[in-house]
Structure formats: C-alpha cells, structure tokens
Amino acid sequence: MAVFARRAPKFFSRARCRLLALILLPAFCLILSGCFRREPPADVTIINHAEPDSLDPAIIVSQPDMRIVRGLFEGLVRLDPKTAAPIPGLAKSWDISPDGKTYTFHLRTNLVWSTGEPITADDVVYSWIRALKPSTASDYAFALYYLKNGEDFNGGKITNSSLVGVHALDKYTVRCELNYPVAFFLDLCTFPVMFVVPRQTIEKYGDHWITARPLPSSGPYELAFWHLNDRVRLVKNPLYWNATNTQSDIIDILPIGSATTAFNLYESGAADIVWDKDEIPQELLDVLLKRPDFHRYNFLGTYFIRFNVKRKPFDDPRVRRALALAIDKDLLVKKIMRAGEQPASHFVPDGTANYQSPQGLGYDPALAKQLLAQAGYPGGEGFPRFEYTFDAAAGGAAKTHENIAVELQQMWADTLGIHMDLKQVETKVFWNMQGTLDYQLSRSSWVGDYDDANTFLQMFMSNDGENRTGWKDPEYDALINEANEQRDLAAREKIFQHAESILISNQVPIIPLFFYAGVTYYDPNKIQGIYPNLLDDHPLEYIRKIR
C-alpha cells in the first residue's frame, strides 16, 4: 500500500496546515498497519462511513450497507448510473399488461451464480417469498405488498406462498400479479429487498448464510472477505452476465467512523473516494467545499423529528404543532448545515418526479404559544421535562445531531418555556429504541428509495415498519392507497398532497427540518464512473481509477 502526503493546497492558511499536521498522525498509523499484508492492492478504495450491520439484501436498511450489497447481488432490474432510472438487470426485458396489473419478466439465459450454478425464475420467486416471510423480519417487506396477497402473507393471514402474486412460468419467465397498477413498480424492483439470493446456501447455513465461503453472488462482484472494523473486499465476478463491462477487479470498502481519519486517508492517497458530507472535518468544511475534488449535489433526502405520539403530552396534535411552529429552520440551516441544505416546511423533497409538496408549518412563535396554551400549558407552565434522543453516529454526523439538538433545546425553551433533555445513545441502541417506541422525540432522516413521492409518504401508513411514531390515521392510509391506485398523474399528485397536508400541517407526527445536500469527494482526473443523481446511488461496477 503506497503511503504519501500531498502538498497542502495554496489556499490553506498556515494555521490550517498545522491543524492538518496534528490530525494526520492517527491516520498514518492506521495506514501503516495495513502495509505488511500479503493481500493485493485494491483498484479502488472507498470510505463508506459505517461498519455494515448485514449484507443480507432482505434485512439491510442503511445506505452504507446497500452500497455494498448492490455490488454483490442484483434484481430483475437495476439502476442506471447516470439517472438512477430502472434499466434491465437479470431480466433482459418485460411486458406490462394493458391494465398495468401484470408484469412478465424475461430472464437472460446466461445467468449463473458466481459459483457456477444457474440462476432461474425459481430463484426470483424464492427470494421474494423469503423477504415476505414473517420469520425473515424484513423492514422492507412492505415493498412487496403491492403483489397480490403479499401483505396478507407477510402478516400471517395466509401461509400458502403460492397465493402470492409472483410465479415462475418457466425457467426464464417470472410473472408478477399486482393488486392494482403501481407507477413505480420497476423502481421497486431495483431495491435490495427484491434482489435474487442463493437458496441453496441459505437453506444450508440459515441465518449465517452470508458467512459461507464461497458466497454465491448474482451481481458484478463476489465477497472476498469482510474483516470487521477493517474493510469489505469485493472482487470481480467473472461469471456475472455483464462482467465484460465491470470496470474494477478489486474494490475495498472501508468503514471509517471518524471524519478526520477519512479525510486523512484520502489526502494521503490511501483512499480514492469518500461518500457523505459527514466524513468531512467540520472545521475544514468551508475551505474544502471550494476544492474541485469536493462535489456537491442535491438528492432526495429529508432530516426530520419524530414524535412518539403514544407518550403524553405528545399525543396532542396541538402540542406537536406548537413545537413545529417554534423552530426557526432558516437559522438552524445557516448556523449548523453549510453545504447548501434547504429548510423544509414539507416532507417530500423538491424535485421529486411528478410531484410538488404543499407548504407546511412555518416559523410562527405567536401561534406556537397560542397552541401550547390551548393544549393546557400557557407559557410552558406544567409542561413536563422531556427527552430528545439522537444517535452517536459515525463521522461528523454525531456532532451535527448534537448541534441540532442543542439549538432545538434553546428555541423551545426561549419561545415556549419548556425544557428538553438531550439523550445520545449508541447507534444500534438508537434504532432499537425507535423501533420499539422507547423514546419521546428523536432525530430522524429518510433518503428516497426511488424517485416518487410514495417512498416518503407510504412510510407513515399505520402498518408500515418505518413509521416508528405510533401514529395511525385511517384517512391518511386510505389516501395513500387511493393515490397509488390512480393512473392519472395529476389526480395522483392531488391525492398525495392531501395526505401530506395531514402529515405535516394537521396531525404532525413528524417535523421536517431540512432537505439534504450531499458531498462526495474524489479526484475526477483519477476516478471515473461516478455521476450525480437524485438517489445518490453510484453502482460500483461503473467505477474505475484512471491509470
């Protein structure tokens, strides 16, 4: 592994150079620790922000995990690297019935696992049914609810998997029967929960199948190894149907939780690409964003607050609206977020295809005080102390979450006379607390799974595993279902707008704070194959280093 230091850019002050010298030392120790390994060097090394929780497509939920899994496994449809639109994957083509309720996928005839066995239509059916099985406990099983009987099978109301609307007509043909026309069904098919996984390995190893070696993969890469707190190494799968176009032979993916370490590895040449703004040292952010190798872009992501509406006094919508109206989001963004994030008064990001959100609650301290008084807490009198929970995330995210929490704490105290305690917990504990409603308020974020308003609005339906607020509203559920059954895009937009108004202005189980702006850093003179897109998705097989 080569180790070298770049000369500091001319626009760095001497003070900043001294700061860099101080923070570089720990990273060099990490770099040198790997110099004596006998493993061949990677073609491309990527810093991916966090240690994966899993590499099982059916159960992963985080973007860092999905980046790796998209290299190992593939679905019927994959993402275009430039537009993030669905393009043929394991399926070479498909037909859609005139009523939009039946999709017939035609698989490529040269599909094999990386271990040599054929990939067939039966493997697709097995993978989707596995994701729906209650025992799999997939948070994204809802993506398959659009299949006939998908929701009932996942909920245990029926146990016969042959009743679910996915069938192998022959070795190379898969038929999908939907409950109603779904405008974004092909987008759903690009998502990991619908990837094809190896039945023979899963049945042999059970929950530990991902540790099998060799691990059969259906995607452009195989898993060479996963060394905890070190790296995930992917090697080119020579049996992948599109292997001739896979650009890099070896990709190393490093889970680096420290923004300082991530930056230093990049500066020293030990890493080629760093995903995520949170991997930029906050003290250097303003300077680094001026460099040509730091790339800013907008993507479909929202940072927001969740209420646990099962806990008093947050069971009262007036209280939730009061807290929303007392937040100066413009000040929040200007003071803490400095990469072009935009304040959010609605939940679905601007730029989402075929949709424009209604305006939600703005900054109105007077109305906030009035609503809190109507709820029985004039001037905050009698309002109980409460907790705001956030995670000790990796990189700069932890500091960002804390800074936002401190600002909210001050705004609510100054405007409403109420007192909030801050509770930071380890990341895995945090997700468990949200999932079990063991919190009062918590920080949250959501990045769209596909370019459609539904990916943001569906998650707050009563039965959705990503709801995590305890909020249930039959009218909201009915509107989301109605919108998704609507084939006219203008009519669909109006129904979604009605639903979003309930979410952000009326019932308010969440408070949107801002829309994300992303930052990735890499030298475009050395790295090719990364294209900005609204899903912030960059397929690994297209990425290569220019020699």
TAQUIFEN-V565841 format. One record per residue. PSI is psi in radians with two decimals (none if undefined). Layout:
psi=PSI
psi=PSI
This chain:
psi=2.12
psi=2.46
psi=2.10
psi=2.82
psi=2.40
psi=2.65
psi=2.44
psi=2.42
psi=2.62
psi=-0.48
psi=0.04
psi=2.30
psi=2.86
psi=-0.63
psi=-0.72
psi=-0.62
psi=-0.68
psi=-0.68
psi=-0.74
psi=-0.70
psi=-0.65
psi=-0.64
psi=-0.18
psi=-0.53
psi=-0.83
psi=-0.60
psi=-0.66
psi=-0.61
psi=-0.72
psi=-0.71
psi=-0.83
psi=-0.49
psi=-0.38
psi=0.02
psi=-0.41
psi=0.16
psi=2.66
psi=-0.01
psi=2.50
psi=2.67
psi=2.64
psi=2.64
psi=-0.67
psi=2.35
psi=2.19
psi=2.33
psi=2.16
psi=0.26
psi=-0.70
psi=2.62
psi=2.30
psi=2.49
psi=-0.60
psi=2.87
psi=0.32
psi=2.00
psi=-0.47
psi=-0.40
psi=-0.14
psi=2.64
psi=-0.32
psi=2.68
psi=-0.72
psi=-0.71
psi=-0.73
psi=-0.58
psi=-0.70
psi=-0.81
psi=-0.59
psi=-0.39
psi=-0.46
psi=-0.59
psi=2.80
psi=2.74
psi=-2.98
psi=-0.56
psi=2.59
psi=3.13
psi=2.38
psi=2.27
psi=-0.43
psi=-0.72
psi=-0.25
psi=0.37
psi=2.69
psi=2.34
psi=2.85
psi=2.41
psi=-1.97
psi=-0.47
psi=2.28
psi=-0.40
psi=3.01
psi=2.74
psi=2.52
psi=2.27
psi=2.75
psi=-0.57
psi=-0.01
psi=0.18
psi=-0.13
psi=2.19
psi=2.28
psi=1.99
psi=2.38
psi=1.93
psi=2.66
psi=2.57
psi=-0.05
psi=0.40
psi=2.26
psi=2.69
psi=2.81
psi=-0.31
psi=0.03
psi=-0.32
psi=2.61
psi=2.56
psi=2.18
psi=3.07
psi=-0.56
psi=-0.58
psi=-0.64
psi=-0.85
psi=-0.80
psi=-0.80
psi=-0.72
psi=-0.71
psi=-0.71
psi=-0.76
psi=-0.52
psi=-0.34
psi=2.32
psi=-0.58
psi=-0.39
psi=-0.49
psi=0.84
psi=2.17
psi=-0.38
psi=0.30
psi=-0.48
psi=-0.39
psi=-0.36
psi=0.08
psi=-0.32
psi=-0.30
psi=2.55
psi=2.18
psi=0.18
psi=-0.80
psi=-0.73
psi=-0.64
psi=-0.75
psi=-0.58
psi=-0.04
psi=0.11
psi=-0.51
psi=2.63
psi=-0.11
psi=1.84
psi=-0.35
psi=-0.24
psi=-0.22
psi=2.51
psi=0.85
psi=2.18
psi=2.54
psi=1.96
psi=-0.58
psi=-2.94
psi=-0.48
psi=0.24
psi=2.24
psi=2.24
psi=2.29
psi=2.21
psi=2.11
psi=2.76
psi=-0.57
psi=2.91
psi=2.32
psi=1.96
psi=-0.45
psi=0.41
psi=-0.69
psi=-0.62
psi=-0.72
psi=-0.63
psi=-0.22
psi=-0.05
psi=2.54
psi=-0.62
psi=-0.32
psi=0.23
psi=2.80
psi=2.19
psi=2.77
psi=1.86
psi=-0.76
psi=-0.63
psi=-0.72
psi=-0.73
psi=-0.47
psi=-0.72
psi=-0.15
psi=-2.42
psi=-0.28
psi=0.35
psi=-0.49
psi=-0.25
psi=-0.06
psi=2.49
psi=2.15
psi=2.58
psi=2.02
psi=2.28
psi=2.64
psi=-0.04
psi=-2.95
psi=-0.25
psi=2.74
psi=2.75
psi=1.92
psi=-0.86
psi=2.82
psi=1.76
psi=1.98
psi=2.39
psi=0.34
psi=-1.27
psi=2.80
psi=2.18
psi=2.23
psi=2.39
psi=2.60
psi=2.34
psi=1.82
psi=-0.23
psi=0.02
psi=2.47
psi=-0.47
psi=0.57
psi=-0.51
psi=-0.35
psi=0.11
psi=2.12
psi=-0.55
psi=2.47
psi=-0.66
psi=2.25
psi=2.21
psi=2.34
psi=2.04
psi=2.27
psi=1.66
psi=2.04
psi=-0.20
psi=2.18
psi=-0.65
psi=-0.82
psi=-0.74
psi=-0.81
psi=-0.72
psi=-0.66
psi=-0.69
psi=-0.83
psi=-0.57
psi=-0.15
psi=0.08
psi=-0.20
psi=2.53
psi=-0.54
psi=2.42
psi=2.03
psi=2.60
psi=2.33
psi=-0.53
psi=-0.15
psi=0.39
psi=2.22
psi=2.16
psi=-0.59
psi=-0.26
psi=0.03
psi=-0.86
psi=-0.65
psi=-0.79
psi=-0.57
psi=-0.19
psi=-0.17
psi=2.58
psi=-0.25
psi=0.11
psi=2.02
psi=2.07
psi=2.56
psi=2.73
psi=2.54
psi=2.99
psi=1.45
psi=2.44
psi=2.35
psi=2.27
psi=3.03
psi=2.39
psi=2.43
psi=2.50
psi=1.76
psi=-0.03
psi=-0.23
psi=2.29
psi=2.57
psi=0.25
psi=0.11
psi=-0.13
psi=2.03
psi=-0.49
psi=-0.66
psi=-0.76
psi=-0.71
psi=-0.67
psi=-0.80
psi=-0.64
psi=-0.76
psi=-0.29
psi=0.08
psi=2.14
psi=1.60
psi=-0.56
psi=-0.80
psi=-0.70
psi=-0.81
psi=-0.77
psi=-0.62
psi=-0.60
psi=-0.79
psi=2.22
psi=0.44
psi=0.29
psi=0.24
psi=2.60
psi=2.36
psi=2.53
psi=2.11
psi=-0.06
psi=3.04
psi=-0.73
psi=2.17
psi=2.62
psi=2.52
psi=-0.13
psi=2.41
psi=2.33
psi=0.57
psi=2.42
psi=2.12
psi=2.64
psi=2.70
psi=2.44
psi=-2.58
psi=2.29
psi=-2.71
psi=1.92
psi=1.44
psi=-0.67
psi=-0.81
psi=-0.60
psi=-0.80
psi=-0.71
psi=-0.77
psi=-0.69
psi=-0.66
psi=-0.73
psi=-0.54
psi=-0.07
psi=0.28
psi=1.11
psi=2.22
psi=0.31
psi=0.03
psi=2.23
psi=-0.03
psi=2.19
psi=2.61
psi=2.56
psi=2.96
psi=2.51
psi=2.06
psi=2.34
psi=2.82
psi=2.64
psi=1.21
psi=2.89
psi=2.78
psi=-2.66
psi=-0.14
psi=-0.69
psi=-0.76
psi=-0.67
psi=-0.83
psi=-0.74
psi=-0.76
psi=-0.71
psi=-0.76
psi=-0.74
psi=-0.73
psi=-0.75
psi=-0.75
psi=-0.78
psi=-0.74
psi=-0.78
psi=-0.58
psi=-0.79
psi=-0.73
psi=-0.73
psi=-0.21
psi=0.47
psi=2.76
psi=2.21
psi=2.37
psi=2.58
psi=2.38
psi=1.86
psi=2.29
psi=2.80
psi=2.59
psi=-0.84
psi=-0.64
psi=-0.70
psi=-0.85
psi=-0.63
psi=-0.70
psi=-0.74
psi=-0.80
psi=-0.51
psi=0.14
psi=0.68
psi=1.02
psi=2.99
psi=-1.02
psi=2.57
psi=2.64
psi=2.62
psi=2.85
psi=2.74
psi=2.25
psi=2.26
psi=2.39
psi=-0.40
psi=2.90
psi=1.31
psi=2.53
psi=-0.48
psi=-0.58
psi=-0.39
psi=-0.69
psi=-0.55
psi=-0.53
psi=-0.24
psi=0.28
psi=2.74
psi=-0.64
psi=0.16
psi=2.33
psi=-0.31
psi=0.02
psi=-1.07
psi=0.56
psi=-0.28
psi=0.00
psi=2.32
psi=2.30
psi=1.89
psi=-0.64
psi=-0.76
psi=-0.82
psi=-0.78
psi=-0.67
psi=-0.74
psi=-0.76
psi=-0.74
psi=-0.75
psi=-0.72
psi=-0.30
psi=-0.15
psi=2.17
psi=-0.35
psi=2.07
psi=-0.64
psi=-0.75
psi=-0.68
psi=-0.75
psi=-0.76
psi=-0.67
psi=-0.77
psi=-0.69
psi=-0.71
psi=-0.80
psi=-0.76
psi=-0.58
psi=-0.69
psi=-0.73
psi=-0.77
psi=-0.28
psi=-0.55
psi=-1.17
psi=-0.64
psi=0.99
psi=-0.16
psi=2.78
psi=1.87
psi=2.39
psi=-0.89
psi=2.83
psi=2.42
psi=2.63
psi=2.28
psi=2.75
psi=2.23
psi=2.47
psi=2.29
psi=2.72
psi=1.96
psi=-0.24
psi=-0.18
psi=-0.44
psi=2.29
psi=2.78
psi=0.12
psi=2.20
psi=2.36
psi=2.35
psi=2.85
psi=-0.35
psi=-0.03
psi=0.75
psi=2.25
psi=1.60
psi=2.31
psi=-0.55
psi=-0.25
psi=-0.16
psi=2.33
psi=2.71
psi=2.38
psi=2.14
psi=none
